[in-house]
């Protein structure tokens, strides 16, 4: 018989007494996170997008023969690729539960991005046009997941060359590593088509230490220059700045970035990547404020809005969340200003926040 545990006398400082407000938000969170709008069911169209010939063996053409997708995965992959092509978004959230194959789905996503890029190179050569620049992929994960990602990439496909960029800059047995701190002048950033097959895997801590605020402050100290208290962007003259070096960035356990002011978040923002895939089963960890850290990674900056969008947002205000599907102003729900003013603002009651987050998530979460 299993022993019974008596915890009646146990007291812990980690126990939090919930308030009615926190319970209300939790109920709203459960409701908007469990929503059919985030699911897609067009398996046939997904197979067409991914060039999967045999529906019984869903395998992309660039996958190893031993790698096969689960039945539900092509639909999720195709949806992420659809968001990837949207001119109004710069990120997506992959929020599948643990054990549903988020890592494999993500590898399939970047594999399709590479396939499309490779086809564009072939077309450019045939038509005598300039060859588009090849950019490596960046995968940022907690330290414990680095070797898992490295192994999974090699299991799924032989089209990518993965490198570990973590810890001490020394070789790791059986794994390719980056031997020095990355710079813009490194060959993997020279735009050669071969670089589009490169995947750099690092940890949040390593990347922030080498390319984030800590590294910039140390550089200012060494050069004896004055370091500003607030740095909205990485200094152009910083030797280890990697802004615009990576087009697509994968962020596993992305809830780590829910606070936009941490060194890890700042380092990721400074990359100025075109697209971010946030992998997390818990995007809203504590409260609506958790979404604040994702805003710069998911939505285009306000400087990119055209005059029509600005005028529409000023005219409709929070009514954009109630416009019918297909209305041209409805896309303004997924903008930095709309989220900050009508979702994250403290004046908004939890029920309203829940409804609006549900609408936003339907546009960018799988």
Protein Blocks (a to p, Z undefined) as FASTA:
>chain_A
ZZdddfklpccfkbccddfklmmmmmmmmmmmmcfklpcfblmlmmmmnopablmlccdf
kbcfklccdfklmmmmmmmmmmmmpmkbcbdcdfbdehilpmmmmmmmmmmmmmmmmmmm
mmmmmnopacdddddddddddfklmmmmmmmmmmmpckbccdddehjadddehiacdfbd
cdfkbmklnopaklmmpccdddfklmmmmmmmmlmmmmmmmnopacdfbdfbacfklmkb
cghkambdcdehkllmmpmkbmklmmmmmnopabdcdddfblblmbmmlmmmmmmmmpcc
fklpcfklmmmmmmnmmmlmmccehiaklmmmmcfklmmmmmmpmklcfklmmmmmmmmm
mmmpZZ
